[in-house]
Amino acid sequence: MNLIKWDQLEDGLAPLSDSQRDWIETLEERVSKTLGSYSDTSIPVVNQDQGNFTDNEPIIPIDKKIESCHELLQYYAALESRYESIEYKRYCMYLEELNIRKDDCNSLCKDIDKALEDMSALSRQYGIVSNKTMSLHSATEQLISEQEKLNEIGNEIARYVKYFKEADLIMDKLESANLSVRSDTFIDITDKIDTNMDFMEKNDKFKESAVYLVKYRHCQSKVIGMMHQWIMNILDEATDSIMNSLPTSESTGDDPTSPDADTQTLALLYGRFQRILPKIKPIIIIMEKRSFKRQEYDTLLLECHQRYLMKRGGVISASVQKGLQSVKEKYNGDHCSFVRHACSLLLHASIDEHRLFYQFFEKKSHLLAGYLEGLCTSLYDILRPSIIHINHLETLAEICCILRVEMLEEHVQNHIEALEGFGNICLQLLHDAQERLVFRTHLYLQSDILGYNPSPGDLAYPNKLKMMEDIAESLREENRQAKIKKISVSSISSVSSITSNNQEQSEASKFIPIVGFDPIHKLSAPSSSSFNLVTNSPADLHGMWYPTVRRTLVCLSRLYRCLDRPVFQSLSREAINFCIESIERAKEKIETRATTLDALLFQVKHLLILREQIAPFQVDFTVKEYSLDFSKVKTAAFGLLERRSRVFALSNNALLEFLLEGAPRMKEHLIDSRKHVDSKLKAACQTLIQHCTKLLVDPIDKSLGSVINSNANVTSSPGSGNAQKSSALAKVDPQVVAQVVNEVIRLIKFQLPSIQQSMQLYLANRETESILFRPIRNNIVAMFTQLSQWLHGNYSSEEQLLIACPLPEQVSIMLSSSSLAHTSSNYSTNNQPQEQQHHPTVANVPTGVTTV
């Protein structure tokens, strides 16, 4: 009853909503559509026990009215079973299929297990067979490798056995009588011996290797002996053929120094040896290649060097001695030519011997230098006796230049390796020549410069200069007359060409080189063609120089390129000092024969020449000298005597202080010859200035000098007593003062031109004359200034007019006018300005020449 009321519209137990009813209707429609798809209209009854649908079970009709709840539930259960059977039918079918497959799989698994068992048995049997196959393969490979090793060992043994087997074969070949050193078989034997010895030395652990090494060394010694004997025989035969074929002057009757004899000798000395070069060269190459690793071959090569040099020395020494002797006989007395040709002979011989040696041998040898030096020793033996007996300085200097410049610098420096021995001998000869030259120079400086005794002609100053000037004037007059004659005879066209030619000559005369001293080239006296005193002063000519000056400069020029710089510096200092001393002695003698002015100008001129001519020498004339200073010894000795009581004292010991303080000290002195010349020149110029000043103003100095000086001293110290005393002392008769002033003016007018003329005659340079004349003029003006001041202070105007003393400005103008007049006269005499003259002694007076 309750089920019926379940879905009643009114008072239902579970009333449905409209939407739920719509859903149920929709569900019924869908169910009806689904059920309509089946062919039958009945639903099989589900077997509850088995859970499967059966077609024989009764089907509840769908359109049957359900009356009770049990029917409803039954119907619901039937529907539910029907739906479940439809849904799980495919799974059941799949399950049945799976069961079938499972049974098939089980049977298949059994078959597989059986097959696996069969495969396992087969695999075990395969492993057994495979192991046996692999072991067989490994054994086969091992046998093959062992076979290869055995083959290699066999080949190596066969290769090694070859070195042992060849020993007997080589010994048999060496015993053959037909074996020649020059044959290819012999060269192959030497190669095999060397190779086999290297093998035995490297594999000294092989059995009997030491025995076979001894055998091969025996073979090598025999080969070396054959080489040695063959080379020595070849060298001996070549030497004997040369010695037997050398021409002699007795046999031929020819001059041994003739060109034909020299050509024949050279062909024998070098042609015969070069003829054997193709025979001996291959064997020497083999020895030189193997001498670097085999001491035996090196010893053999050294013996070949010795034998070669011995044979060459025996061949060429006689020819060299003969050539040197012939050169000595040919140039007997001509030492320079003898030295030059003798050195040239040995120089070419050394170069040829060096070239010939390296044609035979490529490896350098220290014996060659000794051989060449020994070959050149004959040069030293024949030249040294003649050199050490030469007394002439120019010859010794020329020999030194030949050895130093021509041989050592020009030849030895360009062929150092070939001429090393020749250079050593030349250096020894140069040292001997320099030693002889220094010795003779010392004697020459002592005898011919310091001890020179001048002749009257050497001291004939100024007569010789005037005579040379007269000769020059006559030559100028002759040239002028010749030019006038040419102009008068020539045509108008030639006049123009001559004029231009003369202009060119006058322009060229401005640039005539200074006749100065060249420290490198020889001094030569001017020839008649070059003796043109229009441009050169007579005092500037070399022949007019004082002999000691000329000799000193010539000597220095010879020594400049011959001696080493320290030796030359020492000798030059000594020569310059001796020259200055000789100039001073000559000045004293000239002063006794002529005037003091000539003597002083002579000294100044030659000191100027000396200073200018030593300037080109590129050496330092400064020399260090050392001396002992004993100045403190005397003081220390007096101190020791005063402190005798403290000689043995422990503190302040007098003896110890004497030893420390009284020891002589070494002092270093720098002596510069150039500065010495400058100082002497400066002193001579100052003396000349003083003397010229005295010549012009000596009357003032004698008569009024003491008065003027005393007046100056009194004026410098103020005081009335001193003023009265000065007026008393300084008052001199105006007539006497006027005579003195007139005498000085006369001397200036007449004496000054002669002084300037003498200066021009000796110095011949306006610049030098002006430098020397300037302090003289200043001294004269200063003297007149003092005189003017003294006159103004001590004399009245009338007395000053009586005295008529010129003012300092007037004196300066008078001196200048006199100088200008003298210059214009010289200009007209020489036909050219003084500025255009060129002289070798154009040099300023050293700085420091001041007025007196």
C-alpha positions, 0 to 999 in steps of 0.5 A: 500500500505504501508502494502504491502511495509512493508516487501519488500526486496527492499525499504521495510518500515521495512526490516527484517534481515536475522536472523529475517527471520530465526526466522520467518521461524522457528516460522511458522514451529512451528505454523504449527506443532501446528496447525496440531495437531488439527483435524479441519483446521479452526479456530473458530471466536472469539465472541468479545462481549462475549470473548468466542469461539463458534463452530458455528462461521465462521472459516477463512481458513488458506490458504486464501490469505489475501488481505487487512490490515483489513483481516490481522488484522481480521485474527490476531485477530482470531488467537489471540482469538484462542490462548487465548481461548486455554490458558485460557480454563482450568482457565475458567473450573476451574472458573466454578468448583469454582462457583459450589463449592462456591454454595455448600459451601454456602449451607454447611455453612448454614447447619453448622450455623444451626448445630452450633446453635444446638451445642450452645444450647446443650453446654449451657444445658451441662454447666448447668448439669455439674455445678449441678454435680460438686456442688453435688460432692463438697458437697459430698466430704465436707461431707466425710471430715467432717465425717472423722474429726468428727470421729477423734474428736470422737476418740480423745475425747474418748482417752482423756476421758480415762485419765479422766475416769481412775482417779476413777478406779485408786482410787478404786484400791488403796483402795483395801486391797489386793494391794501389792507394789511388784505386777505388778498391783501396778507398772502399777498403778504408770505408769498410774498415772505418764502418766496421770499427764503428760497429765493433765499438758500438757493440762491444758486448758481442762475443769476440768483438774486441778481438775483431776490433784489434784486427780492424785496427791492425788493418787501419794502421796498415792502411794509414801506413800505406797512405803515409808512405805514398804521400811522403814518396809523392812529396819527396819526388816533387821536391827532388825534381824541383831541387834538381831543376832549379836554375843557377847563375853559374849554370845558365850565366843569367842574372838571377834577378832578371824577369825570365829567371824569376818566371822560371823559378816560380814555375818550378817552385809552384808548378811542380807541386800543383802538378801532384795536386790531382793525385794527392788531393783525394787521399788528403780529403779522406784523411781530413774527413776522418780526422775529426773522429779518428785520432790516427787520421788526425795524427797522419794529417799532422805528419803530412802537414809537417812533411809538406811544410818541411819540404816546402821550407827546404825548397823555398828557403834557398830561393828566398835567401838567394832572392834577398841576397840579390836584392841586397846586391842590387840596392846596395846603399839604397836602404829604403829600396832594399827594405821595400823590395825585400819586404815585397819579396817575402810578402808575396812569398808568404801569400803564395805559400799560404794559397798553395798550402790550402790548395792541398789541405782544407783543414787549418793548421797551426804549423803554417803560421810558424812556418811562414814566420820562420820563412820571414825570419830570413828577412829579419836576419838580413835587414836588422844589421843594416837598419841598426847601423843607419845614422840618417834620420830621414832614411830611418823615418822612411823605413819606419813608414815603409814598414808601418804604412805600406806593409802593416797597414796596407797589406797585413791588415788586408790579409791577416791570416796569410801575413800573420808571420810576415806581420810579426817580423815586420813589427819586430823590424819596425820596433828596431827601426823606431828604437834606432830612430829615437836614439839617433833623434836624441843625438841629433837634437843634442848636436844639431839643434841644442849644440848648433853653432850658427855661421855668420850667414845664419845670423846676418839679420836683417841684411839677408832679408833686405837682400831677398827683398831687393831680389824680389823687387828686381824680379817684380820689375822684370815681370812688369817690364815684360808685361809692358813689352807684351802689351806694346807688341800685341794687338788690341784683341790680344790686349783684352785677352792679356788683361783678362789673363792678368786679372785671373792671375792677380785673383789667383795670387790671392789664394796662393797656398800658405808656404807652411809646414805640413807634418806629413809631407816633406819640406821642400825649398821653394824653386825659382818659379815659386820664389815670388816675394810679391805675396810671400815675405822673405822671412816666410820662406823655408830657406830663410828660417833659422836652421834649428827651427827648420831642422826641428820642424823637419825632424818632427814631420819625419817622426810624426808618422813613424813613432807611436804617439807617447814616444812622439810626444816625449821627443817633440817636447824635447825638440821644442825646448831645444829649439826655443833655447837655440832661438834664444841663443841666436837672439843674443848673438844677433843682438851683439852683431846687429840691434836689439830690435832685430834680435827681438823681432827675430825671436818673435818671428821664429816663435810665431813660426814654431807655434804655427807649424806645430799646430797641425800635429794631432797629438797632445803635447802635454806630458806628465812628469813625476818628482819627489818633494823633499820640502818637508824632510828638513822640517821633520828633521828639525822637529826630530832634533828638538824632540830627541827626548821622545824618540823612544816614547810610547805616545807621541813618538818623535821618530814615528812622526818623523817617518810619517811627516818627513817622507818625500812625496810624489808630485805630478807635473803636466808639461805642455809644449804648446803652452811653453811656446806661447809663454815664451812668445808672450815674454818675447812680445812684451820685451819687444814692446818695452824695447820699442817704447824705450827707443821712442820715449827714452829721453823722457824716461832718462831726464824726467822719469824720476821727477815725474814718478816722484811727483806722482808718488807725492801727489798720491799722498796729500799734505802741505809739506809733501806739496812743497817738497814736490814743487822743489823736486819737480821744478826743472828748467823749461828749456831742458824740458823743451829739448827733451820733448823735441827730441822725443818728437823727432824720434817718433817722426824719424825712428818710428818708420824704421821700427815699423819697417823692421817689423814689416820686414820680419813679420810681414803681416799687418794684423800681427804688426798692428797687435804689436804696435798698439801697446807701443802707441798706448805706452807712448800716449800714456807717457805723454799723458803723465808728462802733460799732467806734470807740466800742468801742475808745475809750470805756468802757461808761458812756460808750457808754451815755451816747452810746447809739449803736444797733447796726448791726443795730438801724439796719438794722431801723430803716431797714427799718421806716421803709421798710415804714411808707412803703410801707404809707402809699402802699398805703393812699393808692393803694388798691392794692399798688405791685407792681400798678402798671405804668409805662413806665420800669420798668427796673433800674439798670444793673449795677455800681451799688455802695455808696459 
